[in-house]
């Protein structure tokens, strides 16, 4: 029992040290937003080396947090998912890469701190922490509210027109009782343009089924992994048995770019 108590205290102390060091890194990052590019180059390199070391020691050399930070260094959060770049909705199409890169670094470090603090809280309660306990910014906090739908009997042309009117990239397909699939602007472009499918074809023939869903309480990093695994840019967000929103690549990019 004494050995277990010592081990528990040691783990907590290690977490405390890592959390404190990451907080110090955030403090060091703040002035870099105001420095000239020349001043940032050397100082930022030193910052990156230490931050990567801390993240690797806490989460492992091949963890998603390390991967996210590596992409943040070049200001390309789109690299978190294996899809074409998708500009934030409503944006001007121009980006300040230096500013985005710093914002992305900040977001990743904040996610690391949030997860480590959750682990510490779990250990304090003497609960076993497993790889399934992923904490951090939640999907529900960064999703698009509301769910736009289209009947499975509607044509691809009608679905495309509705997406344009609503300025969205996907629609959930219904059979009047439940959600049975999802159709995206990419799906329609592939079917109609690339394959020559008749635009009057029912959506139900080209939709992806079943819809890929994620609970609203899960962390954003888990949504990223699910998008990669399932090869989709849009996930249904659920609260219990209800679909309450959508999280897309655009939502992920806005979060990691600091645009909320």
Number of C-alpha atoms within 10 A of each C-alpha: 6 7 8 9 10 11 12 15 14 12 14 18 13 14 18 15 12 20 23 13 16 20 15 12 18 18 12 13 19 13 10 17 13 11 12 9 12 8 11 17 13 10 14 17 12 11 16 17 10 15 21 18 13 20 21 16 11 18 15 13 14 9 12 16 20 22 16 22 24 19 17 25 20 16 23 19 24 21 17 23 21 14 14 10 14 13 16 16 13 7 8 8 9 7 12 8 14 15 16 22 22 22 22 28 27 22 21 24 23 18 20 24 22 17 20 21 19 17 21 21 14 14 16 12 9 10 11 9 14 8 5 7 13 20 21 21 21 19 25 22 15 20 21 18 14 11 14 15 18 25 18 24 14 15 19 29 17 16 25 21 12 18 20 12 9 10 11 16 19 27 23 23 27 18 13 10 6 9 18 18 22 26 27 22 17 11 17 22 15 14 17 17 12 9 10 10 15 13 17 12 17 18 26 22 11 20 21 18 14 11 18 16 18 22 20 24 17 19 22 27 21 18 26 21 14 19 22 15 11 11 12 19 24 25 24 22 27 18 13 9 7 10 18 18 21 26 26 22 25 19 21 25 23 18 19 26 26 17 13 10
